[in-house]
């Protein structure tokens, strides 16, 4: 007689449909249940997820919608939720609804939010703190025995907390140690075993390591072990072959310090070049570990490197257990620029003891190094981090609900935080989305303005027009027009505007066209006042000198990708 297997649904709510939002955490748990000796073939395991971009997703009270998507026509025995800052509220309400609908259902929660504070969750039956690939199969094995009345075999599961007051079990306690970490060489890959199909997301999150050698106090890793555990190379190679077979476009590498082990970093870059030369990869790296060899290796594959600067003030960074050698940082970033690598920076505003002026200086420092992008964030004081315990003593006031943003500090008022947010918006639109890196610093020097001052002016100008137009447009061609309009308005008060305006406009139009060929692969045209060779020469870094000395060369230029994949241009009309 065949007995129906208990149905386990592993789920999460994604913030969007993209490779970055792929449900890797939930998939890892589903894969572990399928492959663990204690649970293999004993459960029917399904990965069912949805995103806020789902058709029909309601803005208010979405729990009914989420519950219906998760369960469909089934009555699951277990639902395992992966809980993050962005989905905690929705998933807690969904769990409560499912418990009412299916009284015998057992709900299990895990993920970063749960690891930080499992005792704060009341709508789930069980919470798992830490990595769940061992703890969840352990718990399911235990619960099935409990259902069968075999209580004599029950043993506590490390990292598991009995959250629901109505639940039975001996694991209800006040302190929850993290679950025993799995041996990574024994874990099955959710990609290789078919649990997760990255084709549905047109890309993948690619986990190469767990843990971090650093202990930045605002990070979840701050309370973890100061060790790095690596995914075996054999698995990595097979996953890379799978990604290539599925013709994925982009891969986001999950390794908080990719270049902590230079030898391994170089080995992986060579492997990527051999196995998946056409894919685009995103890495997180530390500037202090970059040298000429590594900088050059990054340019051998299509990739971008994101570097966590956070602040350009070493004194501020000490409050969050980080360090910065500015001379070494600049030296190593220059290596990336010299080799032609694509890179960006992360900055945080609202750090303990930082000020608005300090943040502006950090932004100026970052933009002065010619990054491809600068991502700026308000500090989140996350539960489960060292900063969560020390923030008040450092003078920081923060929200106790997701996303836990700083409200004010003893040096950063609410008003100043709003100004920092406005600078962040301006940087995102004008510099990042506007692809301004080739000419931005030249324009700032021409106006004798710090980058932060220039962006503050742009934000005021932008808000006036956004309010007038009633909408914000982020298409690159629309931003390009805004850039030109804004700069032309600033030029109107300068005596040399007649000769400088065509230079700046040509720089923006030519570089913008090249960037669209690179990003979209579509052919572009641009009408210029100077020869393209002159516009990409070092002389264009000094706009006034260029305007006074460069020969006019009105022309129409076609920008395209050559047969070898290189960006090229051709003058089609004079």
Secondary structure, DSSP 4 states (H G I P E B T S, - for coil): -PPPPEEEEEE-EESSSSGGG--HHHHHHHHHHHHSTTTTTTEEEEE--EETTSTT--SS-THHHHHHHHHTT---SEEEEE--TTTHHHHHHHHHHHHHH-TT-EEEEESHHHHH-GGG--SSSEEE-S-HHHHHHHHHHHHHHHHTT-GGG----TTEEE--TT---TT--S--PPPPPP-GGGPPPTTTTTS--GGGGTEEEEE-EE--S---TTSGGGGS-S--EEPPHHHHHHHHHHHHHTT-SEEEEE-TTGGGSHHHHHHHHHHHHHH-TT-EEEEEE-GGG--HHHHHHHTTSSEEEEEEEE-S-HHHHHTTT----HHHHHHHHHHHHHHT--EEEEEEES-TT--HHHHHHHHHHHHTTT-SEEEEEE-B--TTSHHHHHTGGGTEEE-SSTT-BEEEESSS-HHHHHHHHHHHHHIIIIIIITT-TTTHHHHHHHTT--HHHHHHHHHHHHHHHHHHHTS----HHHHHHHHHHHHHHHHTT-TTHHHHHHHHHHHHHHHHHHHHHHHH---EEEEEEE-HHHHTSGGGGSHHHHHHHSPEEEEEEEEEE-TTS-EEEEEEE-
